[in-house]
């Protein structure tokens, strides 16, 4: 999941700082939280995944489908 989130962020053309700015109101996150999530040092719950998907303009259905495909492969 960490790699998928990083890939989606990069595909959106956002830096970790950019994403943290988008998540600051909803989650109160800073760049360090994004970095820790992408390195697998911080677990996130479904509500945080939803906020990240919203910030990246990715539907949760597509996110979970892609994640399941990667896990199954």
Secondary structure, 3 states (H helix, E strand, C coil): CHHHHHHHHHHCCCCHHHHHHHHCCCCCCCHHHHHHHHCCCCCCCHHHHHHHHHHHCCCHHHHHHHHHHHHHC
